[in-house]
């Protein structure tokens, strides 16, 4: 029969998990910032080409429609 981990082992496990998750969250935020910058560049490009984005569907609606198909 497997022995249950000690309290110190359990604490170490949870601390390690939180440390890993915090680093993952930081990386996710970094990626999100990059995506936001790229989206702004493309929006500006469309505006420079004369596309009126206020008459377009929000990108979220377009993506949701594609998921349903």
N, CA, C, O and CB atoms as a CASP TS submission, in Angstrom:
PFRMAT TS
TARGET T0000
AUTHOR 0000-0000-0000
METHOD Language model
MODEL 1
PARENT N/A
ATOM      1  N   UNK     1       0.844  -1.189   0.000  1.00  0.00           N
ATOM      2  CA  UNK     1       0.000   0.000   0.000  1.00  0.00           C
ATOM      3  C   UNK     1       0.890   1.255   0.000  1.00  0.00           C
ATOM      4  O   UNK     1       1.900   1.305   0.703  1.00  0.00           O
ATOM      5  CB  UNK     1      -0.961  -0.003   1.234  1.00  0.00           C
ATOM      6  N   UNK     2       0.510   2.250  -0.785  1.00  0.00           N
ATOM      7  CA  UNK     2       1.295   3.479  -0.904  1.00  0.00           C
ATOM      8  C   UNK     2       1.151   4.320   0.350  1.00  0.00           C
ATOM      9  O   UNK     2       0.069   4.463   0.920  1.00  0.00           O
ATOM     10  CB  UNK     2       0.863   4.285  -2.137  1.00  0.00           C
ATOM     11  N   UNK     3       2.282   4.869   0.755  1.00  0.00           N
ATOM     12  CA  UNK     3       2.302   5.728   1.935  1.00  0.00           C
ATOM     13  C   UNK     3       1.842   7.132   1.541  1.00  0.00           C
ATOM     14  O   UNK     3       2.238   7.646   0.495  1.00  0.00           O
ATOM     15  CB  UNK     3       3.723   5.768   2.573  1.00  0.00           C
ATOM     16  N   UNK     4       1.018   7.740   2.367  1.00  0.00           N
ATOM     17  CA  UNK     4       0.547   9.106   2.089  1.00  0.00           C
ATOM     18  C   UNK     4       1.701  10.081   2.271  1.00  0.00           C
ATOM     19  O   UNK     4       2.478   9.952   3.217  1.00  0.00           O
ATOM     20  CB  UNK     4      -0.648   9.491   3.019  1.00  0.00           C
ATOM     21  N   UNK     5       1.824  11.066   1.363  1.00  0.00           N
ATOM     22  CA  UNK     5       2.924  12.033   1.483  1.00  0.00           C
ATOM     23  C   UNK     5       2.838  12.807   2.789  1.00  0.00           C
ATOM     24  O   UNK     5       1.751  13.047   3.315  1.00  0.00           O
ATOM     25  CB  UNK     5       2.914  13.007   0.299  1.00  0.00           C
ATOM     26  N   UNK     6       3.994  13.192   3.301  1.00  0.00           N
ATOM     27  CA  UNK     6       4.020  13.974   4.536  1.00  0.00           C
ATOM     28  C   UNK     6       3.468  15.373   4.268  1.00  0.00           C
ATOM     29  O   UNK     6       3.296  15.786   3.121  1.00  0.00           O
ATOM     30  CB  UNK     6       5.461  14.055   5.110  1.00  0.00           C
ATOM     31  N   UNK     7       3.203  16.073   5.339  1.00  0.00           N
ATOM     32  CA  UNK     7       2.680  17.435   5.221  1.00  0.00           C
ATOM     33  C   UNK     7       3.683  18.318   4.471  1.00  0.00           C
ATOM     34  O   UNK     7       3.297  19.119   3.619  1.00  0.00           O
ATOM     35  CB  UNK     7       2.375  18.029   6.625  1.00  0.00           C
ATOM     36  N   UNK     8       4.972  18.165   4.793  1.00  0.00           N
ATOM     37  CA  UNK     8       6.004  18.962   4.108  1.00  0.00           C
ATOM     38  C   UNK     8       6.050  18.654   2.612  1.00  0.00           C
ATOM     39  O   UNK     8       6.223  19.558   1.794  1.00  0.00           O
ATOM     40  CB  UNK     8       7.383  18.699   4.735  1.00  0.00           C
ATOM     41  N   UNK     9       5.896  17.384   2.259  1.00  0.00           N
ATOM     42  CA  UNK     9       5.876  17.006   0.846  1.00  0.00           C
ATOM     43  C   UNK     9       4.659  17.610   0.147  1.00  0.00           C
ATOM     44  O   UNK     9       4.764  18.080  -0.985  1.00  0.00           O
ATOM     45  CB  UNK     9       5.871  15.473   0.696  1.00  0.00           C
ATOM     46  N   UNK    10       3.529  17.598   0.805  1.00  0.00           N
ATOM     47  CA  UNK    10       2.316  18.181   0.221  1.00  0.00           C
ATOM     48  C   UNK    10       2.473  19.690   0.047  1.00  0.00           C
ATOM     49  O   UNK    10       2.070  20.250  -0.972  1.00  0.00           O
ATOM     50  CB  UNK    10       1.088  17.872   1.105  1.00  0.00           C
ATOM     51  N   UNK    11       3.058  20.339   1.044  1.00  0.00           N
ATOM     52  CA  UNK    11       3.288  21.789   0.954  1.00  0.00           C
ATOM     53  C   UNK    11       4.218  22.086  -0.216  1.00  0.00           C
ATOM     54  O   UNK    11       3.965  22.998  -1.003  1.00  0.00           O
ATOM     55  CB  UNK    11       3.889  22.344   2.281  1.00  0.00           C
ATOM     56  N   UNK    12       5.294  21.313  -0.327  1.00  0.00           N
ATOM     57  CA  UNK    12       6.234  21.503  -1.433  1.00  0.00           C
ATOM     58  C   UNK    12       5.574  21.307  -2.782  1.00  0.00           C
ATOM     59  O   UNK    12       5.832  22.057  -3.723  1.00  0.00           O
ATOM     60  CB  UNK    12       7.400  20.555  -1.298  1.00  0.00           C
ATOM     61  N   UNK    13       4.716  20.291  -2.877  1.00  0.00           N
ATOM     62  CA  UNK    13       4.000  20.023  -4.125  1.00  0.00           C
ATOM     63  C   UNK    13       3.127  21.209  -4.517  1.00  0.00           C
ATOM     64  O   UNK    13       3.148  21.645  -5.668  1.00  0.00           O
ATOM     65  CB  UNK    13       3.141  18.759  -3.990  1.00  0.00           C
ATOM     66  N   UNK    14       2.363  21.728  -3.563  1.00  0.00           N
ATOM     67  CA  UNK    14       1.453  22.841  -3.865  1.00  0.00           C
ATOM     68  C   UNK    14       2.225  24.123  -4.188  1.00  0.00           C
ATOM     69  O   UNK    14       1.837  24.870  -5.086  1.00  0.00           O
ATOM     70  CB  UNK    14       0.503  23.087  -2.680  1.00  0.00           C
ATOM     71  N   UNK    15       3.317  24.378  -3.458  1.00  0.00           N
ATOM     72  CA  UNK    15       4.127  25.559  -3.752  1.00  0.00           C
ATOM     73  C   UNK    15       4.745  25.462  -5.149  1.00  0.00           C
ATOM     74  O   UNK    15       4.782  26.442  -5.892  1.00  0.00           O
ATOM     75  CB  UNK    15       5.231  25.729  -2.691  1.00  0.00           C
ATOM     76  N   UNK    16       5.222  24.286  -5.488  1.00  0.00           N
ATOM     77  CA  UNK    16       5.800  24.087  -6.815  1.00  0.00           C
ATOM     78  C   UNK    16       4.771  24.287  -7.913  1.00  0.00           C
ATOM     79  O   UNK    16       5.055  24.894  -8.945  1.00  0.00           O
ATOM     80  CB  UNK    16       6.403  22.700  -6.924  1.00  0.00           C
ATOM     81  N   UNK    17       3.571  23.769  -7.680  1.00  0.00           N
ATOM     82  CA  UNK    17       2.495  23.934  -8.660  1.00  0.00           C
ATOM     83  C   UNK    17       2.147  25.405  -8.838  1.00  0.00           C
ATOM     84  O   UNK    17       1.976  25.875  -9.963  1.00  0.00           O
ATOM     85  CB  UNK    17       1.250  23.144  -8.231  1.00  0.00           C
ATOM     86  N   UNK    18       2.041  26.134  -7.728  1.00  0.00           N
ATOM     87  CA  UNK    18       1.719  27.562  -7.820  1.00  0.00           C
ATOM     88  C   UNK    18       2.818  28.341  -8.538  1.00  0.00           C
ATOM     89  O   UNK    18       2.532  29.249  -9.318  1.00  0.00           O
ATOM     90  CB  UNK    18       1.497  28.145  -6.423  1.00  0.00           C
ATOM     91  N   UNK    19       4.064  27.988  -8.274  1.00  0.00           N
ATOM     92  CA  UNK    19       5.174  28.658  -8.951  1.00  0.00           C
ATOM     93  C   UNK    19       5.108  28.419 -10.455  1.00  0.00           C
ATOM     94  O   UNK    19       5.281  29.350 -11.241  1.00  0.00           O
ATOM     95  CB  UNK    19       6.522  28.169  -8.393  1.00  0.00           C
ATOM     96  N   UNK    20       4.863  27.191 -10.852  1.00  0.00           N
ATOM     97  CA  UNK    20       4.757  26.853 -12.272  1.00  0.00           C
ATOM     98  C   UNK    20       3.589  27.578 -12.918  1.00  0.00           C
ATOM     99  O   UNK    20       3.724  28.129 -14.011  1.00  0.00           O
ATOM    100  CB  UNK    20       4.600  25.341 -12.454  1.00  0.00           C
ATOM    101  N   UNK    21       2.449  27.581 -12.250  1.00  0.00           N
ATOM    102  CA  UNK    21       1.266  28.242 -12.798  1.00  0.00           C
ATOM    103  C   UNK    21       1.464  29.748 -12.912  1.00  0.00           C
ATOM    104  O   UNK    21       0.980  30.362 -13.863  1.00  0.00           O
ATOM    105  CB  UNK    21       0.050  27.946 -11.933  1.00  0.00           C
ATOM    106  N   UNK    22       2.167  30.350 -11.961  1.00  0.00           N
ATOM    107  CA  UNK    22       2.438  31.791 -12.027  1.00  0.00           C
ATOM    108  C   UNK    22       3.298  32.106 -13.250  1.00  0.00           C
ATOM    109  O   UNK    22       3.058  33.097 -13.940  1.00  0.00           O
ATOM    110  CB  UNK    22       3.142  32.280 -10.731  1.00  0.00           C
ATOM    111  N   UNK    23       4.292  31.271 -13.519  1.00  0.00           N
ATOM    112  CA  UNK    23       5.139  31.473 -14.706  1.00  0.00           C
ATOM    113  C   UNK    23       4.335  31.282 -15.984  1.00  0.00           C
ATOM    114  O   UNK    23       4.515  32.027 -16.948  1.00  0.00           O
ATOM    115  CB  UNK    23       6.338  30.504 -14.689  1.00  0.00           C
ATOM    116  N   UNK    24       3.456  30.299 -16.001  1.00  0.00           N
ATOM    117  CA  UNK    24       2.592  30.070 -17.168  1.00  0.00           C
ATOM    118  C   UNK    24       1.685  31.274 -17.409  1.00  0.00           C
ATOM    119  O   UNK    24       1.467  31.680 -18.550  1.00  0.00           O
ATOM    120  CB  UNK    24       1.741  28.792 -16.973  1.00  0.00           C
ATOM    121  N   UNK    25       1.160  31.835 -16.327  1.00  0.00           N
ATOM    122  CA  UNK    25       0.287  33.008 -16.450  1.00  0.00           C
ATOM    123  C   UNK    25       1.057  34.188 -17.025  1.00  0.00           C
ATOM    124  O   UNK    25       0.536  34.911 -17.874  1.00  0.00           O
ATOM    125  CB  UNK    25      -0.317  33.384 -15.082  1.00  0.00           C
ATOM    126  N   UNK    26       2.295  34.390 -16.571  1.00  0.00           N
ATOM    127  CA  UNK    26       3.116  35.474 -17.106  1.00  0.00           C
ATOM    128  C   UNK    26       3.356  35.290 -18.595  1.00  0.00           C
ATOM    129  O   UNK    26       3.280  36.251 -19.361  1.00  0.00           O
ATOM    130  CB  UNK    26       4.450  35.552 -16.365  1.00  0.00           C
ATOM    131  N   UNK    27       3.643  34.071 -19.006  1.00  0.00           N
ATOM    132  CA  UNK    27       3.883  33.796 -20.420  1.00  0.00           C
ATOM    133  C   UNK    27       2.617  34.027 -21.243  1.00  0.00           C
ATOM    134  O   UNK    27       2.681  34.567 -22.348  1.00  0.00           O
ATOM    135  CB  UNK    27       4.382  32.357 -20.609  1.00  0.00           C
ATOM    136  N   UNK    28       1.481  33.623 -20.711  1.00  0.00           N
ATOM    137  CA  UNK    28       0.210  33.833 -21.401  1.00  0.00           C
ATOM    138  C   UNK    28      -0.072  35.326 -21.573  1.00  0.00           C
ATOM    139  O   UNK    28      -0.527  35.754 -22.634  1.00  0.00           O
ATOM    140  CB  UNK    28      -0.938  33.160 -20.629  1.00  0.00           C
ATOM    141  N   UNK    29       0.193  36.106 -20.549  1.00  0.00           N
ATOM    142  CA  UNK    29      -0.002  37.554 -20.651  1.00  0.00           C
ATOM    143  C   UNK    29       0.933  38.171 -21.685  1.00  0.00           C
ATOM    144  O   UNK    29       0.542  39.085 -22.411  1.00  0.00           O
ATOM    145  CB  UNK    29       0.217  38.216 -19.291  1.00  0.00           C
ATOM    146  N   UNK    30       2.177  37.671 -21.754  1.00  0.00           N
ATOM    147  CA  UNK    30       3.133  38.167 -22.744  1.00  0.00           C
ATOM    148  C   UNK    30       2.627  37.868 -24.155  1.00  0.00           C
ATOM    149  O   UNK    30       2.693  38.722 -25.039  1.00  0.00           O
ATOM    150  CB  UNK    30       4.530  37.533 -22.523  1.00  0.00           C
ATOM    151  N   UNK    31       2.124  36.656 -24.358  1.00  0.00           N
ATOM    152  CA  UNK    31       1.589  36.276 -25.664  1.00  0.00           C
ATOM    153  C   UNK    31       0.376  37.135 -26.009  1.00  0.00           C
ATOM    154  O   UNK    31       0.231  37.578 -27.149  1.00  0.00           O
ATOM    155  CB  UNK    31       1.211  34.779 -25.683  1.00  0.00           C
ATOM    156  N   UNK    32      -0.487  37.368 -25.036  1.00  0.00           N
ATOM    157  CA  UNK    32      -1.677  38.196 -25.264  1.00  0.00           C
ATOM    158  C   UNK    32      -1.284  39.611 -25.674  1.00  0.00           C
ATOM    159  O   UNK    32      -1.918  40.198 -26.551  1.00  0.00           O
ATOM    160  CB  UNK    32      -2.555  38.238 -24.001  1.00  0.00           C
ATOM    161  N   UNK    33      -0.248  40.164 -25.050  1.00  0.00           N
ATOM    162  CA  UNK    33       0.209  41.506 -25.421  1.00  0.00           C
ATOM    163  C   UNK    33       0.705  41.535 -26.867  1.00  0.00           C
ATOM    164  O   UNK    33       0.447  42.493 -27.595  1.00  0.00           O
ATOM    165  CB  UNK    33       1.325  41.974 -24.468  1.00  0.00           C
ATOM    166  N   UNK    34       1.403  40.506 -27.273  1.00  0.00           N
ATOM    167  CA  UNK    34       1.887  40.428 -28.654  1.00  0.00           C
ATOM    168  C   UNK    34       0.714  40.364 -29.625  1.00  0.00           C
ATOM    169  O   UNK    34       0.711  41.045 -30.650  1.00  0.00           O
ATOM    170  CB  UNK    34       2.805  39.201 -28.842  1.00  0.00           C
ATOM    171  N   UNK    35      -0.283  39.542 -29.299  1.00  0.00           N
ATOM    172  CA  UNK    35      -1.469  39.410 -30.159  1.00  0.00           C
ATOM    173  C   UNK    35      -2.191  40.753 -30.255  1.00  0.00           C
ATOM    174  O   UNK    35      -2.611  41.153 -31.341  1.00  0.00           O
ATOM    175  CB  UNK    35      -2.432  38.314 -29.612  1.00  0.00           C
ATOM    176  N   UNK    36      -2.335  41.439 -29.147  1.00  0.00           N
ATOM    177  CA  UNK    36      -3.000  42.754 -29.154  1.00  0.00           C
ATOM    178  C   UNK    36      -2.242  43.745 -30.041  1.00  0.00           C
ATOM    179  O   UNK    36      -2.859  44.497 -30.795  1.00  0.00           O
ATOM    180  CB  UNK    36      -3.112  43.311 -27.714  1.00  0.00           C
ATOM    181  N   UNK    37      -0.910  43.750 -29.955  1.00  0.00           N
ATOM    182  CA  UNK    37      -0.110  44.644 -30.790  1.00  0.00           C
ATOM    183  C   UNK    37      -0.306  44.325 -32.268  1.00  0.00           C
ATOM    184  O   UNK    37      -0.461  45.228 -33.090  1.00  0.00           O
ATOM    185  CB  UNK    37       1.375  44.540 -30.419  1.00  0.00           C
ATOM    186  N   UNK    38      -0.297  43.041 -32.599  1.00  0.00           N
ATOM    187  CA  UNK    38      -0.494  42.645 -33.999  1.00  0.00           C
ATOM    188  C   UNK    38      -1.884  43.024 -34.496  1.00  0.00           C
ATOM    189  O   UNK    38      -2.043  43.462 -35.635  1.00  0.00           O
ATOM    190  CB  UNK    38      -0.279  41.138 -34.161  1.00  0.00           C
ATOM    191  N   UNK    39      -2.884  42.856 -33.643  1.00  0.00           N
ATOM    192  CA  UNK    39      -4.242  43.229 -34.046  1.00  0.00           C
ATOM    193  C   UNK    39      -4.330  44.735 -34.303  1.00  0.00           C
ATOM    194  O   UNK    39      -4.982  45.159 -35.257  1.00  0.00           O
ATOM    195  CB  UNK    39      -5.264  42.810 -32.964  1.00  0.00           C
ATOM    196  N   UNK    40      -3.685  45.544 -33.468  1.00  0.00           N
ATOM    197  CA  UNK    40      -3.690  46.993 -33.661  1.00  0.00           C
ATOM    198  C   UNK    40      -3.025  47.366 -34.981  1.00  0.00           C
ATOM    199  O   UNK    40      -3.486  48.265 -35.685  1.00  0.00           O
ATOM    200  CB  UNK    40      -2.979  47.694 -32.495  1.00  0.00           C
ATOM    201  N   UNK    41      -1.942  46.675 -35.310  1.00  0.00           N
ATOM    202  CA  UNK    41      -1.250  46.937 -36.576  1.00  0.00           C
ATOM    203  C   UNK    41      -2.174  46.648 -37.751  1.00  0.00           C
ATOM    204  O   UNK    41      -2.227  47.427 -38.702  1.00  0.00           O
ATOM    205  CB  UNK    41       0.035  46.088 -36.684  1.00  0.00           C
ATOM    206  N   UNK    42      -2.900  45.539 -37.695  1.00  0.00           N
ATOM    207  CA  UNK    42      -3.797  45.179 -38.793  1.00  0.00           C
ATOM    208  C   UNK    42      -5.004  46.107 -38.868  1.00  0.00           C
ATOM    209  O   UNK    42      -5.467  46.428 -39.963  1.00  0.00           O
ATOM    210  CB  UNK    42      -4.262  43.738 -38.638  1.00  0.00           C
ATOM    211  N   UNK    43      -5.515  46.536 -37.732  1.00  0.00           N
ATOM    212  CA  UNK    43      -6.622  47.501 -37.723  1.00  0.00           C
ATOM    213  C   UNK    43      -6.163  48.798 -38.368  1.00  0.00           C
ATOM    214  O   UNK    43      -6.874  49.374 -39.192  1.00  0.00           O
ATOM    215  CB  UNK    43      -7.129  47.761 -36.275  1.00  0.00           C
ATOM    216  N   UNK    44      -4.976  49.256 -37.993  1.00  0.00           N
ATOM    217  CA  UNK    44      -4.452  50.492 -38.588  1.00  0.00           C
ATOM    218  C   UNK    44      -4.252  50.317 -40.092  1.00  0.00           C
ATOM    219  O   UNK    44      -4.549  51.223 -40.870  1.00  0.00           O
ATOM    220  CB  UNK    44      -3.117  50.898 -37.916  1.00  0.00           C
ATOM    221  N   UNK    45      -3.751  49.155 -40.499  1.00  0.00           N
ATOM    222  CA  UNK    45      -3.567  48.892 -41.921  1.00  0.00           C
ATOM    223  C   UNK    45      -4.875  48.965 -42.685  1.00  0.00           C
ATOM    224  O   UNK    45      -4.933  49.534 -43.775  1.00  0.00           O
ATOM    225  CB  UNK    45      -2.934  47.537 -42.122  1.00  0.00           C
ATOM    226  N   UNK    46      -5.923  48.390 -42.116  1.00  0.00           N
ATOM    227  CA  UNK    46      -7.232  48.446 -42.765  1.00  0.00           C
ATOM    228  C   UNK    46      -7.759  49.877 -42.816  1.00  0.00           C
ATOM    229  O   UNK    46      -8.316  50.303 -43.828  1.00  0.00           O
ATOM    230  CB  UNK    46      -8.229  47.545 -42.032  1.00  0.00           C
ATOM    231  N   UNK    47      -7.583  50.614 -41.723  1.00  0.00           N
ATOM    232  CA  UNK    47      -8.037  51.999 -41.701  1.00  0.00           C
ATOM    233  C   UNK    47      -7.275  52.831 -42.733  1.00  0.00           C
ATOM    234  O   UNK    47      -7.866  53.673 -43.409  1.00  0.00           O
ATOM    235  CB  UNK    47      -7.865  52.599 -40.296  1.00  0.00           C
ATOM    236  N   UNK    48      -5.972  52.599 -42.855  1.00  0.00           N
ATOM    237  CA  UNK    48      -5.165  53.321 -43.852  1.00  0.00           C
ATOM    238  C   UNK    48      -5.634  53.021 -45.273  1.00  0.00           C
ATOM    239  O   UNK    48      -5.473  53.842 -46.177  1.00  0.00           O
ATOM    240  CB  UNK    48      -3.681  52.953 -43.706  1.00  0.00           C
ATOM    241  N   UNK    49      -6.216  51.833 -45.460  1.00  0.00           N
ATOM    242  CA  UNK    49      -6.728  51.447 -46.776  1.00  0.00           C
ATOM    243  C   UNK    49      -8.166  51.915 -47.001  1.00  0.00           C
ATOM    244  O   UNK    49      -8.762  51.644 -48.043  1.00  0.00           O
ATOM    245  CB  UNK    49      -6.651  49.939 -46.940  1.00  0.00           C
ATOM    246  N   UNK    50      -8.716  52.623 -46.008  1.00  0.00           N
ATOM    247  CA  UNK    50     -10.049  53.184 -46.146  1.00  0.00           C
ATOM    248  C   UNK    50     -11.178  52.284 -45.701  1.00  0.00           C
ATOM    249  O   UNK    50     -12.340  52.583 -45.978  1.00  0.00           O
ATOM    250  CB  UNK    50     -10.268  53.554 -47.533  1.00  0.00           C
ATOM    251  N   UNK    51     -10.879  51.200 -45.026  1.00  0.00           N
ATOM    252  CA  UNK    51     -11.929  50.296 -44.550  1.00  0.00           C
ATOM    253  C   UNK    51     -12.527  50.881 -43.273  1.00  0.00           C
ATOM    254  O   UNK    51     -11.812  51.171 -42.313  1.00  0.00           O
ATOM    255  CB  UNK    51     -11.366  48.852 -44.298  1.00  0.00           C
ATOM    256  N   UNK    52     -13.861  51.051 -43.277  1.00  0.00           N
ATOM    257  CA  UNK    52     -14.559  51.578 -42.108  1.00  0.00           C
ATOM    258  C   UNK    52     -14.917  50.407 -41.209  1.00  0.00           C
ATOM    259  O   UNK    52     -15.880  49.684 -41.464  1.00  0.00           O
ATOM    260  CB  UNK    52     -15.837  52.389 -42.518  1.00  0.00           C
ATOM    261  N   UNK    53     -14.138  50.229 -40.163  1.00  0.00           N
ATOM    262  CA  UNK    53     -14.336  49.081 -39.275  1.00  0.00           C
ATOM    263  C   UNK    53     -15.576  49.224 -38.391  1.00  0.00           C
ATOM    264  O   UNK    53     -16.042  48.238 -37.820  1.00  0.00           O
ATOM    265  CB  UNK    53     -13.112  48.891 -38.404  1.00  0.00           C
ATOM    266  N   UNK    54     -16.106  50.424 -38.273  1.00  0.00           N
ATOM    267  CA  UNK    54     -17.302  50.601 -37.445  1.00  0.00           C
ATOM    268  C   UNK    54     -18.514  49.944 -38.093  1.00  0.00           C
ATOM    269  O   UNK    54     -19.501  49.669 -37.411  1.00  0.00           O
ATOM    270  CB  UNK    54     -17.575  52.093 -37.209  1.00  0.00           C
ATOM    271  N   UNK    55     -18.456  49.688 -39.400  1.00  0.00           N
ATOM    272  CA  UNK    55     -19.558  49.047 -40.105  1.00  0.00           C
ATOM    273  C   UNK    55     -19.380  47.530 -40.170  1.00  0.00           C
ATOM    274  O   UNK    55     -20.251  46.825 -40.680  1.00  0.00           O
ATOM    275  CB  UNK    55     -19.681  49.617 -41.511  1.00  0.00           C
ATOM    276  N   UNK    56     -18.266  47.029 -39.660  1.00  0.00           N
ATOM    277  CA  UNK    56     -17.964  45.595 -39.690  1.00  0.00           C
ATOM    278  C   UNK    56     -18.432  44.930 -38.403  1.00  0.00           C
ATOM    279  O   UNK    56     -18.564  45.579 -37.366  1.00  0.00           O
ATOM    280  CB  UNK    56     -16.452  45.359 -39.894  1.00  0.00           C
ATOM    281  N   UNK    57     -18.679  43.634 -38.487  1.00  0.00           N
ATOM    282  CA  UNK    57     -18.973  42.861 -37.277  1.00  0.00           C
ATOM    283  C   UNK    57     -17.713  42.799 -36.420  1.00  0.00           C
ATOM    284  O   UNK    57     -16.602  42.767 -36.948  1.00  0.00           O
ATOM    285  CB  UNK    57     -19.478  41.422 -37.631  1.00  0.00           C
ATOM    286  N   UNK    58     -17.883  42.783 -35.102  1.00  0.00           N
ATOM    287  CA  UNK    58     -16.705  42.579 -34.244  1.00  0.00           C
ATOM    288  C   UNK    58     -16.059  41.221 -34.551  1.00  0.00           C
ATOM    289  O   UNK    58     -16.757  40.256 -34.862  1.00  0.00           O
ATOM    290  CB  UNK    58     -17.102  42.663 -32.735  1.00  0.00           C
ATOM    291  N   UNK    59     -14.762  41.152 -34.465  1.00  0.00           N
ATOM    292  CA  UNK    59     -14.023  39.939 -34.802  1.00  0.00           C
ATOM    293  C   UNK    59     -14.489  38.755 -33.959  1.00  0.00           C
ATOM    294  O   UNK    59     -14.466  37.615 -34.422  1.00  0.00           O
ATOM    295  CB  UNK    59     -12.522  40.162 -34.610  1.00  0.00           C
ATOM    296  N   UNK    60     -14.912  39.021 -32.724  1.00  0.00           N
ATOM    297  CA  UNK    60     -15.371  37.947 -31.851  1.00  0.00           C
ATOM    298  C   UNK    60     -16.600  37.245 -32.445  1.00  0.00           C
ATOM    299  O   UNK    60     -16.726  36.023 -32.358  1.00  0.00           O
ATOM    300  CB  UNK    60     -15.697  38.501 -30.453  1.00  0.00           C
ATOM    301  N   UNK    61     -17.512  38.038 -33.055  1.00  0.00           N
ATOM    302  CA  UNK    61     -18.704  37.445 -33.674  1.00  0.00           C
ATOM    303  C   UNK    61     -18.323  36.605 -34.885  1.00  0.00           C
ATOM    304  O   UNK    61     -18.896  35.539 -35.110  1.00  0.00           O
ATOM    305  CB  UNK    61     -19.701  38.540 -34.086  1.00  0.00           C
ATOM    306  N   UNK    62     -17.374  37.074 -35.652  1.00  0.00           N
ATOM    307  CA  UNK    62     -16.937  36.330 -36.830  1.00  0.00           C
ATOM    308  C   UNK    62     -16.320  35.007 -36.414  1.00  0.00           C
ATOM    309  O   UNK    62     -16.597  33.970 -37.016  1.00  0.00           O
ATOM    310  CB  UNK    62     -15.935  37.152 -37.654  1.00  0.00           C
ATOM    311  N   UNK    63     -15.486  35.043 -35.388  1.00  0.00           N
ATOM    312  CA  UNK    63     -14.841  33.826 -34.895  1.00  0.00           C
ATOM    313  C   UNK    63     -15.883  32.846 -34.352  1.00  0.00           C
ATOM    314  O   UNK    63     -15.802  31.645 -34.608  1.00  0.00           O
ATOM    315  CB  UNK    63     -13.808  34.167 -33.802  1.00  0.00           C
ATOM    316  N   UNK    64     -16.861  33.362 -33.601  1.00  0.00           N
ATOM    317  CA  UNK    64     -17.917  32.501 -33.058  1.00  0.00           C
ATOM    318  C   UNK    64     -18.702  31.832 -34.167  1.00  0.00           C
ATOM    319  O   UNK    64     -19.049  30.657 -34.052  1.00  0.00           O
ATOM    320  CB  UNK    64     -18.860  33.304 -32.167  1.00  0.00           C
ATOM    321  N   UNK    65     -18.993  32.561 -35.247  1.00  0.00           N
ATOM    322  CA  UNK    65     -19.722  31.986 -36.376  1.00  0.00           C
ATOM    323  C   UNK    65     -18.915  30.868 -37.031  1.00  0.00           C
ATOM    324  O   UNK    65     -19.468  29.839 -37.419  1.00  0.00           O
ATOM    325  CB  UNK    65     -20.057  33.073 -37.410  1.00  0.00           C
ATOM    326  N   UNK    66     -17.613  31.076 -37.149  1.00  0.00           N
ATOM    327  CA  UNK    66     -16.753  30.050 -37.766  1.00  0.00           C
ATOM    328  C   UNK    66     -16.692  28.797 -36.911  1.00  0.00           C
ATOM    329  O   UNK    66     -16.589  27.692 -37.444  1.00  0.00           O
ATOM    330  CB  UNK    66     -15.337  30.596 -37.987  1.00  0.00           C
ATOM    331  N   UNK    67     -16.753  28.948 -35.607  1.00  0.00           N
ATOM    332  CA  UNK    67     -16.714  27.787 -34.693  1.00  0.00           C
ATOM    333  C   UNK    67     -17.964  26.942 -34.844  1.00  0.00           C
ATOM    334  O   UNK    67     -17.909  25.719 -34.712  1.00  0.00           O
ATOM    335  CB  UNK    67     -16.568  28.246 -33.228  1.00  0.00           C
ATOM    336  N   UNK    68     -19.091  27.585 -35.120  1.00  0.00           N
ATOM    337  CA  UNK    68     -20.372  26.867 -35.238  1.00  0.00           C
ATOM    338  C   UNK    68     -20.455  26.050 -36.515  1.00  0.00           C
ATOM    339  O   UNK    68     -21.218  25.087 -36.586  1.00  0.00           O
ATOM    340  CB  UNK    68     -21.532  27.848 -35.189  1.00  0.00           C
ATOM    341  N   UNK    69     -19.685  26.420 -37.515  1.00  0.00           N
ATOM    342  CA  UNK    69     -19.753  25.726 -38.815  1.00  0.00           C
ATOM    343  C   UNK    69     -19.038  24.404 -38.790  1.00  0.00           C
ATOM    344  O   UNK    69     -19.004  23.701 -39.801  1.00  0.00           O
ATOM    345  CB  UNK    69     -19.167  26.587 -39.908  1.00  0.00           C
TER
END
